[in-house]
């Protein structure tokens, strides 16, 4: 095996202001080898200050990045304090990440463990590629990417500040289904300065996510938006026993939602929302399930498919006026009788190439409701040909 880089008890102070290729991370303090070519890297108990892009990038497997203090001042894209690629088996822990401008940690690779880090990120409107403004998306505290698999993100304290540009505490993009990533026991804050409306603060955001992520027992504080689904949609993601509350400087009005569905049609791409599940969620001050915006869907014209469990009732009244997707999940209560079928009108909401938030009513949708063998548990499944996916499982302390 090849022995990797050891950088210990050192200080790197970068005075670089211009780089040639941001895709190659030319502005990084430390870049350890080519992908998978160097093993057993160890970077710890060191300080990294300044620099126009990233802090530490590790490609090799069986590596550790711990107890470092990183504060880059980025003006180029891909400006993460810590980047892992390939792996497998890279541990990132005990780091203090607080860039003057830049993103936090991106665990891109197999079997990456990110834990016990303090991450405090913000961005200045100084990105070279975007005319000295903000890069799209702003800053992310921790971002799961398309190569993130079998990874654990836990016991981190993440603050994403939308002082000048948008900010997101935990971001997921293009993750594949069945990749078994778990995000648990983190404290995540998406904050804004009082009276500052320049950037949007989000606790969690998704785009083009096919699945592979379970969120468990995290605490989310947000001054503006709880969970935001971007244009590319999200599928097969679960939130279990989460706590979501308003932050210290909550913003009312525009872009202030518990959930926002902003996905849409993109040249036939499947940008729908499916199997987005919320189980045993605690909503704190300033948060409620009625504060949901969008329910936008792609041109596939599928209903929003997300479920809520624990203490959430469902309205399925035969012959009622059209029910929105949200109302079907959020309001009323269900008869305890077994095996009932209803013919009820349900609104479908979706985007097209030219029109947002199109609403169509399907008066012939069939919902079959079956009490399962376990007490206080039901399964609701849409059986009409027009819908491809609508499922809600109620468990725990429901009113049944």
C-alpha positions as CSV (number, residue, x, y, z in Angstrom):
1,X,0.0,0.0,0.0
2,X,1.0,3.6,-0.5
3,X,1.6,5.8,2.5
4,X,-0.4,9.1,2.3
5,X,0.1,12.7,3.3
6,X,0.6,13.5,7.0
7,X,0.1,17.2,7.8
8,X,0.2,17.7,11.6
9,X,0.5,20.7,14.0
10,X,1.1,23.1,11.1
11,X,-0.3,26.4,9.8
12,X,-1.1,27.1,6.2
13,X,-1.7,30.8,5.4
14,X,-2.7,31.3,1.7
15,X,-2.1,34.6,0.0
16,X,-3.3,33.3,-3.4
17,X,-5.9,35.5,-5.1
18,X,-6.2,34.0,-8.6
19,X,-6.4,30.4,-9.8
20,X,-6.5,28.7,-13.3
21,X,-9.0,25.9,-12.9
22,X,-11.6,25.8,-10.1
23,X,-12.8,22.4,-11.3
24,X,-9.4,21.0,-10.4
25,X,-9.5,22.7,-7.0
26,X,-6.4,24.8,-7.9
27,X,-7.1,27.1,-5.0
28,X,-7.0,24.4,-2.3
29,X,-4.5,24.5,0.7
30,X,-4.0,20.8,0.6
31,X,-4.9,18.3,-2.2
32,X,-3.7,14.8,-1.4
33,X,-3.0,12.8,-4.5
34,X,-5.2,11.6,-7.3
35,X,-8.5,9.8,-6.8
36,X,-7.8,6.5,-4.9
37,X,-4.1,6.7,-5.5
38,X,-2.9,7.5,-2.0
39,X,-4.0,5.8,1.2
40,X,-3.8,6.6,4.9
41,X,-3.8,10.4,4.7
42,X,-3.8,12.1,8.1
43,X,-4.4,15.9,8.4
44,X,-5.0,17.1,11.9
45,X,-4.4,19.7,14.6
46,X,-3.5,22.3,12.0
47,X,-4.8,25.7,10.9
48,X,-5.7,26.9,7.4
49,X,-6.5,30.5,6.8
50,X,-7.2,32.6,3.7
51,X,-7.1,31.3,0.1
52,X,-9.5,31.8,-2.8
53,X,-11.2,28.5,-2.9
54,X,-11.1,25.3,-0.7
55,X,-9.3,24.2,2.5
56,X,-8.5,20.5,2.5
57,X,-9.2,17.9,-0.2
58,X,-8.5,14.2,0.4
59,X,-8.9,11.6,-2.4
60,X,-7.4,8.6,-0.8
61,X,-9.0,5.9,1.3
62,X,-8.6,5.0,5.0
63,X,-7.9,8.7,5.8
64,X,-8.6,11.1,8.6
65,X,-9.2,14.9,8.8
66,X,-9.6,16.0,12.4
67,X,-9.1,18.8,14.9
68,X,-8.3,21.4,12.3
69,X,-9.3,25.1,12.2
70,X,-10.3,26.2,8.7
71,X,-11.2,29.7,7.6
72,X,-10.7,30.2,3.8
73,X,-11.9,33.5,2.2
74,X,-13.2,32.1,-1.1
75,X,-13.9,34.0,-4.3
76,X,-14.1,31.0,-6.6
77,X,-16.8,28.2,-6.8
78,X,-16.3,24.8,-5.2
79,X,-15.2,26.6,-2.1
80,X,-15.6,24.0,0.6
81,X,-13.5,23.9,3.7
82,X,-13.2,20.1,3.6
83,X,-13.7,17.9,0.5
84,X,-13.6,14.1,0.5
85,X,-13.7,12.1,-2.8
86,X,-13.7,8.4,-3.6
87,X,-12.7,6.9,-0.2
88,X,-13.7,4.6,1.1
89,X,-13.4,5.0,4.8
90,X,-12.6,8.7,5.5
91,X,-13.3,10.2,8.9
92,X,-13.9,13.9,9.3
93,X,-14.3,15.0,12.9
94,X,-13.6,17.6,15.5
95,X,-12.9,20.4,13.0
96,X,-13.8,24.0,13.4
97,X,-15.0,25.2,10.0
98,X,-15.7,28.9,9.8
99,X,-14.8,30.4,6.5
100,X,-14.8,34.2,6.0
101,X,-16.6,33.3,2.8
102,X,-17.2,29.8,1.6
103,X,-19.0,26.5,2.1
104,X,-18.5,23.8,4.7
105,X,-18.0,20.1,4.3
106,X,-18.8,17.9,1.2
107,X,-18.5,14.1,2.0
108,X,-18.4,12.8,-1.5
109,X,-17.4,9.2,-1.5
110,X,-18.1,5.8,0.0
111,X,-18.3,5.2,3.8
112,X,-17.5,8.8,4.8
113,X,-18.1,9.6,8.4
114,X,-18.6,13.3,9.3
115,X,-19.1,13.9,13.0
116,X,-18.5,16.3,15.9
117,X,-17.6,19.2,13.7
118,X,-18.6,22.8,14.2
119,X,-19.5,24.4,10.9
120,X,-20.4,28.1,10.6
121,X,-20.7,29.3,7.0
122,X,-21.6,32.4,5.1
123,X,-20.8,33.9,1.7
124,X,-19.8,37.3,0.5
125,X,-21.0,38.6,-2.9
126,X,-17.5,38.3,-4.4
127,X,-17.6,35.2,-6.7
128,X,-15.3,35.8,-9.7
129,X,-17.4,33.6,-12.0
130,X,-20.6,35.5,-11.3
131,X,-19.5,39.1,-11.6
132,X,-18.5,39.6,-8.1
133,X,-21.9,38.4,-6.9
134,X,-23.2,35.2,-5.1
135,X,-22.7,31.8,-6.6
136,X,-26.0,29.9,-7.3
137,X,-27.3,28.3,-4.2
138,X,-25.1,30.4,-1.9
139,X,-23.4,28.4,0.9
140,X,-24.0,25.0,2.3
141,X,-23.0,23.8,5.7
142,X,-22.8,20.1,4.7
143,X,-23.6,18.9,1.2
144,X,-24.3,15.3,0.1
145,X,-23.5,14.7,-3.5
146,X,-24.0,12.1,-6.3
147,X,-21.0,10.0,-5.0
148,X,-22.1,10.0,-1.4
149,X,-22.8,6.4,-0.4
150,X,-23.0,4.5,2.9
151,X,-22.1,7.6,4.8
152,X,-22.9,8.9,8.3
153,X,-23.4,12.6,9.1
154,X,-23.9,12.9,12.9
155,X,-23.4,15.0,16.0
156,X,-22.4,18.2,14.1
157,X,-23.3,21.7,14.9
158,X,-24.1,23.5,11.7
159,X,-24.9,27.2,11.2
160,X,-25.6,28.6,7.7
161,X,-25.9,32.4,7.6
162,X,-27.8,34.2,4.9
163,X,-26.1,37.5,5.6
164,X,-25.4,38.4,1.9
165,X,-26.2,35.3,-0.2
166,X,-28.5,32.3,0.2
167,X,-27.6,29.7,2.8
168,X,-28.6,26.0,3.5
169,X,-27.7,24.0,6.5
170,X,-27.7,20.5,4.9
171,X,-27.9,20.2,1.1
172,X,-28.4,17.1,-1.0
173,X,-27.9,16.9,-4.8
174,X,-28.2,14.0,-7.2
175,X,-27.8,11.2,-4.5
176,X,-28.8,7.8,-5.8
177,X,-31.4,5.6,-4.4
178,X,-30.5,2.8,-2.0
179,X,-27.2,4.3,-1.1
180,X,-27.9,4.2,2.7
181,X,-26.8,7.6,3.9
182,X,-27.9,8.6,7.4
183,X,-28.0,12.1,8.8
184,X,-28.7,12.0,12.5
185,X,-28.4,13.9,15.8
186,X,-27.2,17.1,14.2
187,X,-28.1,20.6,15.2
188,X,-28.7,22.8,12.2
189,X,-29.4,26.5,12.1
190,X,-30.3,28.5,9.0
191,X,-30.1,32.1,10.2
192,X,-30.6,35.6,9.1
193,X,-29.5,38.9,10.5
194,X,-32.5,40.9,11.8
195,X,-33.9,43.2,9.1
196,X,-31.7,41.6,6.4
197,X,-33.7,40.3,3.4
198,X,-30.8,39.8,0.9
199,X,-30.3,36.0,1.1
200,X,-32.8,33.1,1.7
201,X,-32.0,30.9,4.7
202,X,-32.9,27.2,4.4
203,X,-32.4,24.4,6.9
204,X,-32.5,21.6,4.3
205,X,-32.7,21.6,0.5
206,X,-32.8,19.0,-2.3
207,X,-32.5,18.8,-6.0
208,X,-32.5,15.8,-8.3
209,X,-32.3,13.5,-5.3
210,X,-33.3,9.9,-6.2
211,X,-33.1,8.7,-2.6
212,X,-30.6,7.2,-0.3
213,X,-31.0,9.5,2.7
214,X,-32.6,9.1,6.1
215,X,-32.8,12.0,8.5
216,X,-33.1,11.0,12.1
217,X,-33.4,12.9,15.4
218,X,-32.0,16.2,14.0
219,X,-32.9,19.6,15.4
220,X,-33.5,22.2,12.7
221,X,-33.8,25.9,13.5
222,X,-34.6,28.3,10.6
223,X,-35.3,32.0,10.3
224,X,-37.0,31.5,6.9
225,X,-37.4,28.1,5.2
226,X,-37.5,24.6,6.7
227,X,-37.2,22.2,3.8
228,X,-36.9,23.3,0.2
229,X,-37.3,21.1,-2.9
230,X,-35.6,22.7,-5.9
231,X,-36.4,22.2,-9.6
232,X,-34.9,18.7,-9.8
233,X,-37.3,17.2,-7.2
234,X,-36.7,14.6,-4.5
235,X,-37.6,10.9,-4.0
236,X,-37.3,8.2,-1.4
237,X,-36.1,10.4,1.6
238,X,-37.3,10.0,5.1
239,X,-37.4,12.4,8.1
240,X,-37.9,10.5,11.4
241,X,-38.3,12.1,14.9
242,X,-37.1,15.5,13.8
243,X,-37.6,18.8,15.6
244,X,-38.2,21.8,13.4
245,X,-38.6,25.3,14.9
246,X,-38.3,29.0,14.0
247,X,-35.0,30.6,14.7
248,X,-34.1,33.8,16.6
249,X,-34.9,36.2,13.7
250,X,-37.8,34.6,11.8
251,X,-38.8,36.3,8.6
252,X,-42.4,36.4,7.6
253,X,-43.9,36.6,4.2
254,X,-42.0,35.7,1.0
255,X,-40.0,32.5,1.0
256,X,-41.0,31.7,4.6
257,X,-42.3,28.1,4.6
258,X,-42.1,24.9,6.6
259,X,-42.0,23.1,3.2
260,X,-41.6,24.5,-0.3
261,X,-42.0,22.4,-3.4
262,X,-40.4,24.3,-6.3
263,X,-39.8,21.4,-8.6
264,X,-40.8,21.5,-12.2
265,X,-40.7,20.2,-15.8
266,X,-37.3,20.0,-17.5
267,X,-37.3,18.5,-21.0
268,X,-38.8,15.3,-19.9
269,X,-36.6,14.8,-16.8
270,X,-38.3,13.1,-13.9
271,X,-38.3,16.0,-11.4
272,X,-41.2,14.7,-9.4
273,X,-41.6,14.4,-5.6
274,X,-42.2,10.9,-4.5
275,X,-42.0,9.0,-1.2
276,X,-40.9,12.0,0.8
277,X,-41.9,10.8,4.3
278,X,-42.2,12.6,7.6
279,X,-42.6,10.4,10.8
280,X,-43.0,11.6,14.4
281,X,-42.1,15.2,13.6
282,X,-42.2,17.8,16.4
283,X,-42.9,21.4,15.2
284,X,-41.8,24.2,17.5
285,X,-42.7,27.8,17.7
286,X,-43.5,29.4,14.4
287,X,-44.0,26.2,12.4
288,X,-47.2,24.4,11.3
289,X,-48.2,21.9,8.6
290,X,-50.4,24.4,6.9
291,X,-47.3,26.5,6.0
292,X,-46.6,24.6,2.8
293,X,-46.0,26.2,-0.5
294,X,-46.0,24.9,-4.1
295,X,-47.0,21.3,-4.5
296,X,-45.5,21.9,-8.0
297,X,-45.0,18.9,-10.1
298,X,-43.3,18.1,-13.4
299,X,-45.1,17.7,-16.6
300,X,-45.7,14.1,-15.6
301,X,-48.7,15.4,-13.7
302,X,-48.2,13.3,-10.7
303,X,-49.5,14.3,-7.3
304,X,-47.1,15.4,-4.6
305,X,-46.3,12.2,-2.8
306,X,-45.3,12.7,0.7
307,X,-46.6,11.3,3.9
308,X,-46.9,12.4,7.5
309,X,-47.2,10.1,10.5
310,X,-47.8,10.3,14.2
311,X,-50.8,12.4,15.2
312,X,-51.7,13.4,11.7
313,X,-55.2,12.8,10.5
314,X,-56.5,12.3,7.0
315,X,-59.6,13.6,5.3
316,X,-61.3,11.2,2.8
317,X,-65.0,12.3,2.8
318,X,-67.0,10.8,0.0
319,X,-68.6,13.4,-2.2
320,X,-66.6,16.3,-0.8
321,X,-65.4,19.3,-2.8
322,X,-61.9,18.9,-4.4
323,X,-59.2,18.2,-1.9
324,X,-55.7,19.5,-2.4
325,X,-52.9,17.1,-2.1
326,X,-51.9,18.7,1.2
327,X,-55.4,18.6,2.7
328,X,-55.7,14.9,1.9
329,X,-52.8,14.4,4.2
330,X,-53.2,17.1,6.8
331,X,-56.8,17.5,7.8
332,X,-59.8,15.6,9.2
333,X,-59.8,12.1,10.4
334,X,-60.4,8.6,9.0
335,X,-63.1,6.1,9.8
336,X,-61.8,3.1,11.8
337,X,-63.8,0.7,9.6
338,X,-61.7,-1.6,7.5
339,X,-61.4,-1.9,3.7
340,X,-63.3,1.1,2.6
341,X,-63.1,2.6,-0.9
342,X,-64.0,6.2,-1.8
343,X,-64.5,8.0,-5.1
344,X,-63.4,11.6,-4.3
345,X,-62.1,14.5,-6.4
346,X,-58.5,15.4,-5.8
347,X,-56.5,18.3,-7.2
348,X,-53.4,17.6,-9.2
349,X,-50.8,20.3,-9.1
350,X,-47.8,20.5,-11.4
351,X,-45.6,22.7,-13.6
352,X,-45.4,22.7,-17.4
353,X,-42.7,24.2,-19.6
354,X,-44.6,27.4,-19.8
355,X,-47.0,27.5,-16.8
356,X,-46.4,27.1,-13.1
357,X,-48.9,25.6,-10.6
358,X,-51.4,24.2,-13.1
359,X,-54.3,22.7,-11.2
360,X,-56.5,19.9,-12.6
361,X,-59.3,18.1,-10.8
362,X,-59.7,14.3,-11.2
363,X,-63.2,13.4,-9.9
364,X,-62.7,9.7,-10.5
365,X,-59.6,9.1,-8.3
366,X,-60.0,5.9,-6.2
367,X,-58.5,5.7,-2.8
368,X,-58.6,2.4,-1.0
369,X,-58.2,2.6,2.8
370,X,-57.3,-0.6,4.7
371,X,-56.7,-0.9,8.4
372,X,-53.6,-3.1,8.9
373,X,-53.4,-5.8,11.5
374,X,-51.5,-3.5,13.9
375,X,-53.7,-1.3,16.0
376,X,-53.8,2.4,15.0
377,X,-52.1,1.9,11.7
378,X,-53.6,2.4,8.2
379,X,-52.3,2.4,4.7
380,X,-53.7,4.7,2.0
381,X,-52.8,3.9,-1.6
382,X,-54.1,5.6,-4.7
383,X,-55.2,3.0,-7.2
384,X,-56.3,5.2,-10.1
385,X,-54.4,5.0,-13.4
386,X,-53.9,8.8,-13.4
387,X,-51.7,8.7,-10.3
388,X,-48.4,6.9,-10.2
389,X,-47.5,7.4,-6.5
390,X,-49.5,8.5,-3.5
391,X,-49.0,6.7,-0.2
392,X,-49.4,7.6,3.4
393,X,-48.8,5.4,6.4
394,X,-50.1,6.5,9.8
395,X,-48.4,5.0,12.8
396,X,-47.9,5.9,16.4
397,X,-50.1,8.2,18.3
398,X,-52.8,8.9,15.7
399,X,-56.4,9.6,16.6
400,X,-57.6,6.2,15.3
